[in-house]
Amino acid sequence: MRETLNKALRRARSVFEPSYHAAWPLRDGDIAKPALNPQRRCPLFEKLSAELRITIYRAVLTDPHRFLHICRNREWPKRRAWERKQRKVAHLWCMDMDSPFPTWQHACYGERYEQNPGSLPRFVSRCITKTDDKLLSLLLTCRIVYSEALPILYRDNTFHFRGAPGLLAFQSSISTVQWHAVHHIHLSTLYDRAAMFYLQDEVWPPENPLNWEECGRLLCELPSLESLKLDITAQIDARNLDSLLMAALNPLKSANAKVFEVELNVKPSPAVWDRLREANFVTTFRERPENVEAYGTGISLSL
Ligand SMILES: [Zn+2]
């Protein structure tokens, strides 16, 4: 009797089970792509050429003039249960492209010092980023649309990361195929004395050297990078500047991109260039002002 019931249950389930792996499309490329219904009666595919569909996908999914910030959803403080269920990262179109500050200090991150009468200023951070731009809605309408448009999302946008923590969280939240499809990366970070001596691992910035090395390794494995641009703020006394810059630049030297630029706020000595002479990047110098109103000086954010 029990066996009969189990057979009936399996038959009933099989009617509703999809013919493709449950993890697709989240692991697109890592597992077999399902058979796709050609959707011949859908005007999008029946009447529009591939070129026109690509134009639509680009209009919906990309913006060549703005960073697509990848904001890490920090788990601390865990005040409420819903905060623990958040995804590792959220996206946010840049609203502050003309900012003179280092990119990690953009107003996009919603952080500031709050002045309250009668008490010390309080730093207000945003642990969880909420986005309601429906960027991915089109991708989720149909498997053919997803299959056609997903590469455009990764290929045609400039993904901006706030130091290694943002990049590591993003890379671990998508499939290898999607990660390797990224063509444009901008990364902004701060290196200071603490980053040289492994003194910090719970706050950012500055960079944790171990995270930074892993970040460099992941950048080096990207096969299709068109542009890789970084702005690195170095804060240290002149005596230790070369050591600091070596620690910051060495993990990047083997990455490959058609346009590979590293912007520094200080100039290292010729000895650093001697040791990095095989590096693939070009360096520019720019002293950006600090966003003291929002960050004060020497602020560290909880990871
Ligand atoms: Zn921004």
Residues whose N, C-alpha, C, O or C-beta is under 5 A from the ligand:
A	BS01	ZN	C94 M95 D96 H106 C108
